Amino acid sequence: MILNYTTQMDGARRGIITGEMETVARREMVEPEKLRGLIAEGKVVIPANKKHGSLEPCGIGEGLKTKINVNLGISKDCCNIETELEKVRKAVELKADAIMDLSCYGKTEDFRRRLVEMSPAAIGTVPVYDAVGFYDKELERITAKEFLGVVEKHARDGVDFMTIHAGINRETAARFKKNPRLTNIVSRGGSLLFAWMELNNRENPFFEYYDELLDICREYDVTVSLGDACRPGSIKDATDASQVQELIILGELTKRAWKKDVQVIIEGPGHMALNEIVPNILLEKKLCHGAPFYVLGPLVTDVAPGYDHITSAIGGAIAAANGADFLCYVTPAEHLRLPTLEDMKEGIIASRIAAHAADIAKGVPGAARWDEEMSAARRNLDWTRMFELAMDPEKAVRYRSESTPENEGTCTMCGKMCAVRSMNKVLSGESL
């Protein structure tokens, strides 16, 4: 039977359980009908461009496992496509759920198409990054039509979700100018659009022509990730007037997208003190009607360059445990340089730890079982099984091999005094 629907949301609202929904429901251990209902309400999305043939669909949103995204891409200073593609392969191996191509220089089209072709993970982009290089002209000379042209090009190339900074309209920009910040606007896309509006004395084209943009997204089933142009770049700026103003606009844009059956993700902070994270999650869910929430971190302190994968994982675990659905990884190189392959790995593992810790707290089906299996392997001193279950088996095996114990079943921390070994022997009637 041929099922007629345009987007995952359209299908869900028609009562159709799509193939992508069936796949996600099976992986997430949820009832397909329940999943369909959440997609129809906009509380879950499945980013799945019709042209992304290699995609293994994943769901993001209420009741599902917390997903993580990896940022990569070429820049003017680091423009080796093969190096970035090697990062893609490693990110997939490390079980990243999504990959965002933030390329802003050179042959972005070639890289993007190869990325979509090879990646089973959902692919995201930020079209405004690509516009300057694609048209090879100064930012202020790019027209609204040309900005939309880049969106359509990315959609045709198979991109599953796009960050669209439509919430920084002239009203939001005026609010920002009336309420000075310590770190101004730190979003790259947000700063570009703010500059374009100021230089042209015009409305943000993504806001002014939002309906036309939604028509493109509906045609290809691209999920709109409404960008947080006013996300805080320091804990000092968190939850200020600009951020809240933009969030109100994003809530209104969410309803407009849903009217056209376009799936929506809301992007959020940024840098934020620990005590502000939970109120921000509640605020987003309320103002944006339960749409999935995607956070960068949040980074809970500004003073740890070189360790921001840790500051991010702390904030990410708290955010996800309290309702955030999607974590954007942060690497040790944040604020310092383009991440290397090793930086990327450290960032992925930190984000996966945060996501998994949150899933345990939220009671996501199957989350705690993984930990129980690891604990059973530790009780049995079954090192082979421990390595199989490890989030990063490679590192666990390396650490073990670098320090060999006298007693094979133990480790060099405790040796024969190992509590697990002692308890196993005593409980089985053996002497130590």
N, C-alpha and C positions, 0 to 999 in steps of 0.2 A: 504494500500500500504506500502511495506517495503522500508524505506529510507536507502540507503547505504552511510554511511560517517564514518570517524574515529574520528574526533574531531569536536568541534563546529566551528572552523575556516575552516576545510575541508568542512563541510556541508554548511557553508555560501558561500564559494567560488564555490560550486556546484549549488548555487541558492536555497538551501534547507532552509526553516524556520523550525528549530527544535522545539520540545515541550518546551525546555528550553528558546528558543528565544521568543516563544509566551507568556510564563509566564512573562518574564522580560519586554517585550514590554507593556503588559497590566499594570503591576505595575508602570512602568515608564511613562506611557501615551505618548508613541512614536509609530510611525508606524512600524510594524514588518519588512517591507521591508527596511526601513531606518536603523533599528538596524542590520539587516543581513548585509547590506553593510558596516557598521562600524566594525563589527566583521571580515568580509573578509579583510578589510584594516589593521586590528590589532589595531584599535583605541578603541575598546571595547573588553573586555573578559568576558566570563561566566565560572568561575571555576566550573567544574562539572565532577568529576571522575565518570566513568561508574559504579563503585562499591559503591558509596555513595548513598544508597537507601533512606535515610531519608532527603536528601537535598531538600531545597526549593531554587531554583537557583536565583542568583542575578547577575546583570551586573555591571561592573566597567569600567568607561571610559567616553569618550567625550559625552557631552549632557545629561548624567544621573546624578541622585542624588549622592552626595559625600558619599562614603561608609566608615565605620569605622571597624577596626580590634581590637580584644582583645587578648593580650598575656597572657597565663597562662601555668601551667605545674609543674611537680614535680622536686625538686632538692635534693641534698644530705642532706641539712640541713632542708628541708621542704618536706617530701616525702609521705604525706598523700593523697592517691588517692581520697578518698571520699570527702575530703575538696576541692580538685580541681574540682571534678565533680559537687559539689554544686555551685562553681563559674561558671561552664558552664551553669547550669540551670538558674542562675541569669543573666548571660550575654545574654542569649537568651530572657529572659523575658524583659530585658532592650533594646532589639532590635539591638543587635550587628549584623553586617552583616557577619562577619568572625571571626573565632577563631583560633589563632595559638598556637599549642602545642609546647612549647619550653623545654619540659622535657629533662633532661640530666642525670638522675640517676634512677636506679632501674628498675621496671617493666614497661618500657616505652611502650612496645607492648600492654600490657593489657590495660593501660590507653588510648592509641591511638585508639584501636579498640572500646572501650566503648564510647569514644568521638565521633567517626564517626557514630556509631550506634544510638546515642541519639540526635545528633545535626542537626537541619535543616539549620544552618548556614554553610557556606563554611569552610572547615578545611585546615589549612596550617601547615607545619612543616619545620624544618631545619635539613635535614638528617645528616649533619656533626656533630651536637650535639650528635646524637644518636650513632654514629659509635664507639666512644671510649668505651662506656658502653656495647654496643651490642657485640663487639668482645672481650671485657675484655683484652685489650692489650694496651701498650703504643702507643701514637699517631703516633710516627715516624715509627712504625712497621705495621701500617695499609696500605694495598696495594690499588692501584687504583681500582682494581677489587672489593675489599671489600667496598670501598666507593660507587661504583655504585650498589653494592648489597643492601646496605641500601636504596638507592633511589628506587630500584625496590620493596623492601619490603614495603615501605611506600605507593607506588603506589598501590600495591595489597591490602593493608589495606583500601583503599578508600580515601586517602588524595587528596584534590582538587587542592592545589597549594603548591609548595615547594620553599623555598628560597635556591637558588644555587649561591654560591659565585664564579662564574666562571671568573669574571672580574679582580680578583687579580691574574694575571699570573706573570711570572717572570719579564716581562717588567714593569708592574705596581709596583711590589715589588722593582725593581731597582730605579724607580722614587721616591718611598717613602724614600728609604735610602739616596738618594741624596738631599732630601728636608725635613729635620727634622721637626717634629711636636711638639707642646706643649703637646698633649695628645696621641701621637703615633696612633696605630690602636685600636679603642674601640669596633669594631664589634667583638662579641665572635667568630662567624664563620670565619670572616676574619682573626682574630689573630691565630686561630687554623691552617688554611690553610697556612698562612705566615710561621708559625713555622714548619709545615710539609715540605714545600718547602726548608726552610733553613736547616733543619736537614737532609734531604735526597738529597739535591742538585738536585732536580727534578722539573719538571713543575707541576703546580696545576692540579691534576687529573680531576677535573671537566672541566677545559679548554682543557686539552690534549685529553680527551675522550668525548668531548661535543656532538659529533654526536651520540655516543652510548647512552648517557643520553637522548638526544632528542627522540631516538627510543623508550625508555621506556615511556617517557611522552606521545608520540603519541599513543602508544598502549592503555593506560588507560585514555587518555585525561586529563592529569595533566597540569595545567598552570605553566609555569616556572616564578618564581618571581626572577629576576636577582638581587642578593643581592649586597648592597653597602658596601663592605668590608672596603673601605676607607672613609666611611661617617665621617664627622667631629664630634669629641667628645667634642669640645669647640668652641665658636664663633671665637676664634683666628685661628683655623685651617680650617674654612669654605672656600670653593671655592679655595682650594690650588691645587698645581700641581698633587698630588696623587688622589684627588677626581675627577678632570677633566680628568686625564689620564684613570681612571677606567671607567668613563662615556663614553668615546670614544670607549673603548673595548665593553662595554655593548651595544652600538648602533650596532656594527658589529655582536655581538652574537644574537641580536634581529632579524636581517635579516636572519641569518642562521636558527633560529628557525622557522621563518615564511615560509621558503622554505620547511619545513617538516610539515607545517600546525599545529605547536605547538603554543599555545597562550602564550603571554608574558606580564608580568608586570615589570616595572623598579622601583627598590627601591632607595630612596634618603635620604637626610640628615634629622635628625641629629640636631646638634646645629648650629645656624646661626643668625646673626644680622638681624633685620627687613629689612634693606635696601638691603640685598642680596637675599632675598627670591624670589622676582619676577624675577630677572635675572637668578636665578637657574632654575626656572620653564621653562622659555623660552629656556635655554640651553638644558635641558633634552628633551623637546619636539622636538627641532631641531635635536640634535644628535641621539636621539632614535626614530625618524621617527613617532612621535605622539603616541607611545605606552603609555598605562595608567601609571600614576606616583603615587607611593606609598611612603608617607613620614612619618618619625617618628618625629612628632611634626610639624615643627622644633621648638626646644626650643630656645627662643629668648634672654635668659640670662642664665648665669651659676651659679648665686648666690642665688637661691631660693629653696634649698632642702626642701622637705616637701610641696612645692607648685608647683611642676613641671607640674602638670596637668593644671595649669593656664598658665605657660610660654609656654607650648605646645599648648594649645588651641588658644593662641594669634597667634602663628606662623602658626598653622594649618588653621585658618580662612583665613589668608592672602594667604597662599599657595593654598588652595582650590578655593578661589575666583578668583585666577589667573591661574587656570588650573590643579592643582593637583586633582587626582581622588579618592584617597584612603588614609585615615588617620589611622595611627597606634596610638592607644590610649597611653597616658602616665598617670600614677597614681601619687598620692602624695608621694608614696613610692619609686619612681624612684631614683636610686643612693644610696638607703638606705637599702632596704630589699625586700624580696618577698612580693608582695601585699596581703593584707587581702581581705576578701569579701567586706568590706566597702571601702577600697582603690580602688578596682576594680570598684565599683559603681561610685565613684567620678570621676574616669578616664573616664568611659564610658559617663557619662553625659557631662563632659567637652568637649569630642571629638564630641559628637552629637550636642552640641551647636555650635561648630566651623563649623561642616559640614553643618548644617542647615543655619547658617548665610551666609556661602559661596554660598549655593544653591539659596538663595534669590538674592544675588548679581549677580549670573550667569543667573538668569531668568529661572531656572529649572522648568519645568511644575509642577504646584501644590504647589510649595514651599511656596510662599507668602500667599496662601489661608489659611493655618493653622494659620498664625499670624492674618489674618483678622478675622477669626472665634473667636480667643481668644480676640481680641479687641472688637468685638461685645458683647461677654459675659461680658467683663469688663464694657462696656457702660451700659449694662442692670443689672449690679450687680448680675449676675447669677453665684453664687459661685459653684454650682454643675457642671455647664458646664465648668467653668474655670478649675476645678480639672480634668474633663474628658480630656480636651485639654492639660493639663500640661505635659511637657516632663518627669517630675518626680512627678506624682500625690501624691505618698506617702509622700514626703517631704512637698509639698504644703499643704496637709490636716493637717499634724502634726503642721506646723507653725501656721496655722489658729486656730487650737484647743488649742494651748498653750497660746493664748492671745485673750480672748473673748471681743468683743466690746459691749458697752452699746446699740448702735443702730445696730440691727442684720444685716442690709444690708451693713454696712460699715466695716472698720477694725480699729484697735486701733491706727493706725498712725494719722488719721484725725478725726475720729468720725463723728459728725454732720457737721463738716466743709468739709467733703469729696466733692471734686469738681464734681465728677460724680453724686453724689446724688443731689447736689445743681442744676446742669444743668438740670437733668432729671425733677426735680420738677418745676423749673421756666419755662422750655419749654412746660410743660404740663399744665401750668396755676395754679399750686399749690403754696402755701406759704411754706417757709422753716421750 
